[in-house]
């Protein structure tokens, strides 16, 4: 145990003097958390939060006014109507407004005509800004069709001599629809996505200081000297686990605090702390073991600092890109979402979301945590295997 | 501990065809300094690495007195000290931190650790540099720190692999003097170097090896009996062609 403590102390001292290594471990994820939480805040809020302006051009001002009133709301705000269709096209090209509904002169008359399934339905044109998110465009399209249908029903009732209150055809009054998300909000907010995501990314970056010091130890003959002192290679590896586990825990605490204080200080939303700290600690520990295992394998496989940097850095970036760290998985196409299941960062993110976002229990984190622990064990075993296979040094036992 | 006896020691690196050590037989008595000479690639460092337990798979035997060297190392893990030709310490740690670390991994602690650090630092005359980062020391101080680390465990067998490379004449003279003073008291010292004058100055016995074979071995006075110096003998035995 004394030897292990000495190895831990040495590792801590070495890391404490590695300014770049500390910056990569602490400043980089904190910066990503703040920047990405703010930059992606609108994307994570969804269509309802992104106000899009629309206008209606119709020959009948009363009809235009009625359509505007019925279409407004839920993320759509009416804007002054352009003078004509040409002006509307110019405006949409510039993005102001994002949407213009062009109603032809005989539209209301076509709506009032007796319904015949063989007739083509009345024609409307919607001019749309191409940068508008497809889901928002679809929502507005459905809204237009809904309002049109209510106008047609009102016309049919009038023709049949049935009196009805105009409010009865107001889409917003059709029903009180409450959306209840089961298990938290389901989809993360920007800060809920970015804090665990960039925390995981930062945790896996222990690969850099672990492997760079290991390469120096091997190059400088320090490893050979330790082996000649009969320090088992497995103990040398364990000597790196303890300090970096503490580093990973410190990263978790600081990144959660960044989400809680730093992001709102810059104008973003505040991260809500989870109810189950024990589960959060378990998820952090499992992620840490996987990250350290990865660091040890890269360290043993790399012969130079350049190799360690390339293998460790590129490996992390790829795992992050695939695993939903850089791009949330819910915006990925289905094939990519399936592919993301191979990334350990995705497993870690699932486990963090289960705790932070969904308020899940032990059963919810069991599968991703088991996968992370299995990976950590496999990586540690692989590091030992590669070492003995290469016979760079021999075991002293 | 007694004499270090190497008998018919052979070694080849896995996956490589060539034999690095070919039935090497040496007798390295305790109480003196044994000079191991050879051109680059002769097998000196491989031999030292096998002594230090860094390479396995060698055939033949190495005995410390009557006991196999490996058994001695198992019984007394710190009976062997290695001073490699590289600066085998942590450049980002101070000299004191390096000494404390290497002492602790040898099982030293508390007052005993402090005592050994003070003794090793005093011997290598690095007391004034204890608080300085090892990576920022001069070449001479680095070599002395390297030596001090090798002496922390008071080893009975001390392996010095080119310990004076890259130092100024003053540091070199100091290192040679210090190493000379380590001989005796039953300690076995194996010293490799490319500097013939160093070997002639401090070694009692020498061996010249090349292509993994022992070309000559014995007391320094015996191998240079014909009046030619060690340098001339070395060049005659190993030929003058460049090796790397």
Interface residues (C-beta under 8 A of the other chain):
Chain A: X2 X3 X5 X6 X7 X9 X10 X13 X14 X17 X18 X216 X217 X219 X220 X221 X222 X224 X225 X226 X227 X228 X229 X230 X231 X391 X393 X394 X395 X396
Chain B: X13 X14 X49 X52 X53 X54 X55 X56 X57 X73 X74 X77 X78 X80 X82 X84 X85 X86 X87 X88 X89 X90 X91 X92 X93 X97 X100 X101 X102 X104 X105 X106 X107 X109 X133 X149 X153
